[in-house]
């Protein structure tokens, strides 16, 4: 009988010992991100991510300490190295992060979009003059010069033997005369100082008269567009699509997934330590745009309504935010179930609306 009691006590202690870590152990929870997901007010930390985490932790009777992390990247590295158990914040679930062997993600708790912040500032005289050096105008001029060279050369070849007075035999003055004749014909000025007399020369000229109607229309449209932009004070190219960001200087906050997105889309990355400094890069025209979470940008503009920036009408990518933990963590399923319950009950949406409205 005494032996049975002893074994019962041993089994009870063993069962209690296996359950103890989840109930009594203090979890080390890292926190990183920007408002409205992580809002720091002195010693108090709140925000969408924190409120959802607190509801999920309460549902699982978890005890924890909050440990601020400088950037999401630093927080992910802390989880990977075992320094913290969980990372809370607007942490995007990306392919590059999923490839890290030492971390895993919970069920997504928030769906967001990567937004673009653009400057809203009166352009300088130099930037306004820049419209005349845009690709549309330059390409039209290059095409025009090339066509004048070709037509002038053909007319010179046709006329140089029988009409050398107007189109000299030497190639440089001869082609120059041919290009002058082609330009006069193009503009319909009709000076009459030069005119072809051979059948071939007249045939080339007739064809050029018809083609020049199209050339004049194209050139006129490009110049008219440039003058319109100049007089309206608009800069050379308004960024109104993701494709126009390729090759541009784009500010990103260090340690965020914006860096990965900018690099994948062949943008020129201008790193900044914080959202405030990244916005300042755009204001100082050291960056053409800023990539960041769209909700965070809206919140930032709401808190700073006087800064001369605007949010672009398009987004770069959809994002899903999840909590970061170690692979095969026994918390993963429990947290995922609680997140889904919170979403299905409308609790997650209510938390987001409280900070976004």
C-alpha positions as CSV (number, residue, x, y, z in Angstrom):
1,X,0.0,0.0,0.0
2,X,2.9,2.3,0.9
3,X,4.5,1.6,-2.5
4,X,1.3,2.6,-4.4
5,X,1.1,5.9,-2.6
6,X,4.8,6.6,-3.4
7,X,4.3,6.0,-7.1
8,X,1.1,8.1,-7.1
9,X,3.1,11.0,-5.7
10,X,5.8,10.6,-8.3
11,X,3.3,10.5,-11.1
12,X,1.5,13.6,-9.9
13,X,4.8,15.5,-9.6
14,X,5.8,14.4,-13.1
15,X,2.5,15.6,-14.6
16,X,2.6,18.8,-12.6
17,X,6.2,19.4,-13.8
18,X,5.3,19.0,-17.5
19,X,2.4,21.5,-17.1
20,X,4.4,24.0,-15.1
21,X,6.4,25.8,-17.9
22,X,3.3,27.1,-19.7
23,X,1.4,28.2,-16.6
24,X,4.1,29.5,-14.3
25,X,7.2,30.3,-16.4
26,X,7.5,34.0,-17.2
27,X,7.6,34.4,-21.0
28,X,10.1,36.9,-22.4
29,X,8.0,38.8,-25.0
30,X,9.8,41.2,-27.3
31,X,8.0,44.3,-28.7
32,X,8.9,46.2,-31.8
33,X,7.1,48.3,-34.4
34,X,5.5,51.7,-35.0
35,X,2.2,53.3,-34.1
36,X,-0.7,52.4,-34.2
37,X,0.5,48.8,-33.7
38,X,3.0,49.7,-31.0
39,X,2.5,52.9,-29.1
40,X,5.0,53.9,-26.4
41,X,3.9,56.5,-23.9
42,X,6.6,56.6,-21.2
43,X,6.6,53.2,-19.5
44,X,3.2,52.3,-20.9
45,X,3.0,50.3,-24.2
46,X,-0.2,49.9,-26.1
47,X,-1.4,49.6,-29.7
48,X,-3.1,47.2,-32.0
49,X,-0.5,44.5,-31.7
50,X,-0.2,44.8,-28.0
51,X,-3.9,44.7,-27.3
52,X,-4.4,41.6,-29.5
53,X,-1.4,39.9,-27.7
54,X,-2.8,40.7,-24.3
55,X,-6.2,39.2,-25.2
56,X,-4.5,36.1,-26.6
57,X,-2.2,35.8,-23.6
58,X,-5.2,36.2,-21.2
59,X,-7.1,33.5,-23.1
60,X,-4.2,31.1,-22.5
61,X,-3.3,32.2,-18.9
62,X,0.2,33.3,-19.9
63,X,2.5,35.3,-17.7
64,X,5.1,37.5,-19.5
65,X,7.5,40.4,-19.4
66,X,7.6,42.9,-22.2
67,X,11.1,43.6,-23.6
68,X,11.4,46.4,-26.2
69,X,13.4,45.6,-29.4
70,X,15.0,48.3,-31.5
71,X,13.7,47.0,-34.8
72,X,11.7,44.0,-36.1
73,X,14.9,42.5,-37.6
74,X,16.6,42.7,-34.2
75,X,13.6,41.1,-32.5
76,X,13.5,38.3,-35.0
77,X,17.2,37.7,-34.4
78,X,16.5,37.6,-30.7
79,X,13.9,34.9,-31.1
80,X,16.3,33.0,-33.4
81,X,19.1,33.2,-30.7
82,X,16.7,32.2,-27.9
83,X,17.0,35.6,-26.1
84,X,13.2,36.1,-26.2
85,X,10.4,33.6,-26.5
86,X,7.9,35.6,-28.6
87,X,8.1,38.8,-30.7
88,X,5.0,41.0,-30.8
89,X,4.4,43.8,-33.3
90,X,3.6,44.5,-37.0
91,X,5.9,41.7,-38.1
92,X,5.3,40.8,-41.8
93,X,5.2,37.2,-42.7
94,X,7.6,37.1,-45.7
95,X,9.3,34.4,-47.7
96,X,12.7,35.5,-46.5
97,X,11.7,35.4,-42.9
98,X,10.0,32.1,-43.2
99,X,13.3,30.7,-44.5
100,X,15.0,31.4,-41.2
101,X,15.4,28.1,-39.5
102,X,15.2,29.4,-36.0
103,X,11.8,31.2,-36.1
104,X,8.2,30.5,-36.9
105,X,5.0,32.6,-37.1
106,X,1.6,32.2,-35.6
107,X,-1.7,32.5,-37.4
108,X,-1.8,36.0,-39.0
109,X,-3.7,38.4,-36.6
110,X,-3.9,41.4,-39.0
111,X,-4.1,42.1,-42.7
112,X,-2.4,45.2,-44.0
113,X,-0.9,46.9,-47.1
114,X,2.5,48.4,-47.8
115,X,1.9,52.1,-48.6
116,X,3.9,54.9,-50.3
117,X,4.4,58.4,-48.9
118,X,5.2,61.1,-51.4
119,X,6.3,64.7,-51.1
120,X,3.8,67.5,-51.3
121,X,6.0,70.5,-51.9
122,X,6.1,73.4,-54.4
123,X,8.8,72.5,-57.0
124,X,11.8,74.7,-57.5
125,X,12.5,76.6,-60.8
126,X,15.2,74.0,-61.6
127,X,12.8,71.1,-61.1
128,X,10.2,72.8,-63.3
129,X,12.7,73.4,-66.1
130,X,13.5,69.7,-65.8
131,X,10.4,68.8,-67.7
132,X,12.1,69.9,-70.9
133,X,14.8,67.4,-70.2
134,X,12.4,64.5,-69.7
135,X,12.6,61.3,-71.7
136,X,9.5,62.2,-73.8
137,X,11.0,65.4,-75.0
138,X,14.6,64.1,-75.4
139,X,13.5,61.0,-77.3
140,X,11.4,63.1,-79.7
141,X,14.3,65.4,-80.4
142,X,16.7,62.5,-80.9
143,X,14.2,60.8,-83.4
144,X,13.7,64.1,-85.2
145,X,17.5,64.8,-85.6
146,X,18.0,61.2,-86.8
147,X,15.2,61.5,-89.4
148,X,16.5,64.9,-90.6
149,X,20.0,63.3,-91.0
150,X,18.6,60.4,-93.0
151,X,16.4,62.6,-95.2
152,X,19.1,65.2,-95.7
153,X,21.6,62.6,-96.6
154,X,19.3,60.9,-99.2
155,X,18.4,64.3,-100.8
156,X,22.1,65.2,-100.9
157,X,23.0,61.8,-102.6
158,X,20.3,62.4,-105.2
159,X,21.2,66.0,-106.0
160,X,24.9,66.4,-105.5
161,X,25.8,65.6,-109.1
162,X,23.3,67.7,-111.0
163,X,22.5,70.3,-108.4
164,X,25.8,70.9,-106.7
165,X,25.2,74.6,-106.3
166,X,22.4,74.0,-103.7
167,X,23.8,70.7,-102.4
168,X,27.6,70.7,-102.6
169,X,29.6,67.6,-103.5
170,X,31.6,67.6,-100.3
171,X,29.8,65.4,-97.7
172,X,29.8,67.8,-94.7
173,X,28.4,70.9,-96.4
174,X,26.3,68.7,-98.6
175,X,24.6,66.8,-95.8
176,X,24.2,70.1,-93.9
177,X,22.4,71.6,-96.8
178,X,20.2,68.5,-97.1
179,X,19.3,68.6,-93.4
180,X,18.5,72.4,-93.7
181,X,16.2,71.6,-96.6
182,X,14.5,68.8,-94.7
183,X,14.0,71.1,-91.7
184,X,12.5,73.9,-93.8
185,X,10.2,71.4,-95.4
186,X,9.2,69.9,-92.0
187,X,8.2,73.3,-90.6
188,X,6.4,74.3,-93.9
189,X,8.3,77.6,-93.9
190,X,9.3,77.3,-97.5
191,X,12.2,79.6,-97.9
192,X,12.8,78.4,-101.5
193,X,16.6,78.8,-101.2
194,X,17.0,75.1,-101.9
195,X,14.9,72.7,-104.0
196,X,15.5,69.3,-105.6
197,X,15.6,69.1,-109.4
198,X,16.1,65.4,-110.0
199,X,13.2,62.9,-110.0
200,X,14.8,60.9,-107.2
201,X,15.3,64.1,-105.1
202,X,11.7,65.2,-105.7
203,X,10.4,61.7,-104.8
204,X,12.3,61.7,-101.6
205,X,11.0,65.2,-100.8
206,X,7.4,64.2,-101.5
207,X,7.6,61.2,-99.2
208,X,9.2,63.4,-96.6
209,X,6.4,66.0,-96.8
210,X,3.9,63.3,-95.9
211,X,6.0,61.8,-93.2
212,X,6.7,65.2,-91.7
213,X,3.0,65.7,-90.9
214,X,3.3,62.8,-88.4
215,X,6.7,64.0,-87.1
216,X,5.4,67.5,-86.5
217,X,2.3,66.2,-84.6
218,X,4.5,64.0,-82.3
219,X,7.0,66.7,-81.6
220,X,4.3,69.3,-81.0
221,X,2.5,67.0,-78.5
222,X,5.7,66.4,-76.5
223,X,6.6,70.1,-76.4
224,X,3.0,71.1,-75.6
225,X,3.0,68.6,-72.7
226,X,6.3,69.9,-71.4
227,X,5.1,73.5,-71.5
228,X,1.9,72.5,-69.7
229,X,3.8,70.9,-66.9
230,X,6.1,73.9,-66.7
231,X,3.4,76.4,-66.5
232,X,1.3,74.4,-64.0
233,X,4.3,73.9,-61.7
234,X,4.2,70.2,-61.9
235,X,7.4,68.2,-61.7
236,X,8.6,66.0,-64.6
237,X,6.9,62.8,-63.7
238,X,4.1,62.4,-61.1
239,X,4.5,59.0,-59.3
240,X,1.1,57.4,-59.8
241,X,2.0,53.7,-60.1
242,X,4.5,51.2,-58.6
243,X,6.4,50.9,-61.9
244,X,7.5,54.6,-61.7
245,X,9.4,53.8,-58.4
246,X,11.9,51.5,-60.2
247,X,15.3,53.1,-60.1
248,X,14.0,55.9,-57.7
249,X,15.5,56.8,-54.3
250,X,13.1,55.3,-51.8
251,X,13.4,55.8,-48.0
252,X,12.8,52.7,-45.9
253,X,13.1,52.2,-42.1
254,X,16.0,49.9,-41.2
255,X,15.0,46.4,-40.1
256,X,11.5,46.5,-41.7
257,X,10.3,44.4,-44.6
258,X,10.2,47.6,-46.7
259,X,13.9,47.1,-47.4
260,X,13.3,43.6,-48.9
261,X,10.4,44.9,-51.0
262,X,12.4,47.9,-52.3
263,X,15.4,45.7,-53.2
264,X,13.2,43.1,-55.0
265,X,11.6,45.9,-57.1
266,X,14.9,47.4,-58.1
267,X,14.6,50.7,-56.2
268,X,17.5,52.7,-54.8
269,X,17.2,52.1,-51.0
270,X,17.8,55.1,-48.7
271,X,17.8,53.6,-45.1
272,X,16.6,55.6,-42.1
273,X,16.7,54.6,-38.4
274,X,13.0,55.6,-37.7
275,X,9.8,56.6,-39.4
276,X,10.3,60.2,-38.4
277,X,13.7,60.4,-40.0
278,X,12.5,58.5,-43.1
279,X,9.7,61.1,-43.5
280,X,12.3,63.9,-43.2
281,X,14.3,62.4,-46.0
282,X,11.2,62.8,-48.2
283,X,10.7,66.4,-47.0
284,X,14.3,67.2,-47.7
285,X,14.1,65.7,-51.2
286,X,16.8,63.2,-50.4
287,X,14.3,60.5,-51.2
288,X,11.5,60.5,-53.8
289,X,9.2,58.3,-51.7
290,X,8.9,56.3,-48.5
291,X,7.8,52.7,-48.2
292,X,6.0,51.8,-44.9
293,X,2.8,50.2,-43.6
294,X,-0.2,52.2,-44.9
295,X,-2.0,52.2,-41.6
296,X,1.1,53.5,-39.8
297,X,1.4,56.3,-42.4
298,X,-2.2,57.3,-42.0
299,X,-1.7,57.4,-38.2
300,X,1.5,59.4,-38.6
301,X,-0.2,62.0,-40.8
302,X,-3.1,62.2,-38.4
303,X,-0.7,63.0,-35.6
304,X,1.3,65.4,-37.8
305,X,-1.3,67.1,-40.1
306,X,1.0,70.0,-41.1
307,X,3.8,68.1,-42.8
308,X,3.9,68.5,-46.6
309,X,3.5,64.9,-47.7
310,X,0.7,62.7,-49.0
311,X,-0.1,59.0,-49.2
312,X,-0.1,57.6,-52.7
313,X,-3.4,56.2,-54.1
314,X,-1.8,52.9,-54.8
315,X,-0.1,50.2,-52.6
316,X,2.9,48.0,-53.3
317,X,1.9,44.7,-51.6
318,X,-0.5,43.0,-49.2
319,X,0.9,42.1,-45.8
320,X,0.0,39.7,-43.1
321,X,1.2,40.3,-39.5
322,X,1.9,37.5,-37.1
323,X,3.7,36.9,-33.8
324,X,7.1,35.4,-34.0
325,X,8.1,32.4,-31.9
326,X,10.5,29.4,-32.1
327,X,9.8,26.4,-34.4
328,X,7.8,23.6,-32.9
329,X,6.8,25.8,-29.9
330,X,3.9,24.3,-28.0
331,X,2.5,27.8,-27.9
332,X,2.0,28.0,-31.6
333,X,-1.3,26.1,-31.8
334,X,-2.7,27.6,-28.7
335,X,-2.0,31.2,-29.8
336,X,-3.3,30.4,-33.3
337,X,-6.6,29.1,-31.9
338,X,-7.0,32.2,-29.7
339,X,-6.2,34.5,-32.6
340,X,-8.9,32.8,-34.8
341,X,-11.4,33.0,-32.0
342,X,-10.7,36.7,-31.5
343,X,-11.1,37.4,-35.3
344,X,-14.3,35.4,-35.6
345,X,-15.9,37.2,-32.6
346,X,-15.0,40.6,-34.1
347,X,-12.7,41.4,-31.2
348,X,-9.6,41.9,-33.4
349,X,-11.5,44.3,-35.7
350,X,-12.8,46.2,-32.7
351,X,-9.3,46.6,-31.4
352,X,-8.0,47.9,-34.7
353,X,-10.9,50.3,-35.1
354,X,-10.2,51.8,-31.7
355,X,-6.7,52.9,-32.8
356,X,-7.4,53.6,-36.5
357,X,-10.5,55.8,-36.2
